[in-house]
Amino acid sequence: MKDVKLGKNVTIIDPANLYGCTVEDDCFIGPFVEIQSDTTIKKGVRISSHSFVCSGVTIDENTFIAHGVMFINDVFSDSDCLKNWKMKRTNVGKNVRIGSNATILPVNIGDNVIIGAGSVVTKDVPANVTVCGNPAKIME
């Protein structure tokens, strides 16, 4: 861990790789999790093993991230080379549950959302819905 701001009662299971991020009170970070710089994990968040939280992600309070969830901060849609690369941000609301092996592209996810296991979230998700699939769609 390097340049990490930790709140109270944070549990981090080794091995884990955290740097330049903020993890607030009462969080759990499982083994084999990486949390990169410019990321904020708010109070009461639980991140299960083998998940990757890239730079530019904010995860709001009491959210659960299951095993093997991958956050992505660029879709390489606006440049053909790395010199023009621009990080895109992801915001995850409060009380969200993200299922195992989901992939989250740069989007905004509302409060109280459930994201099914294996889903690929490519667009913003409004509050109080369940989404699943590839690409993820709202369940009716």
Salt bridges, closest charged atoms under 4 A:
ASP38 OD2 - ARG89 NH1 2.85
ASP74 OD1 - LYS88 NZ 3.60
ASP78 OD2 - LYS88 NZ 3.69
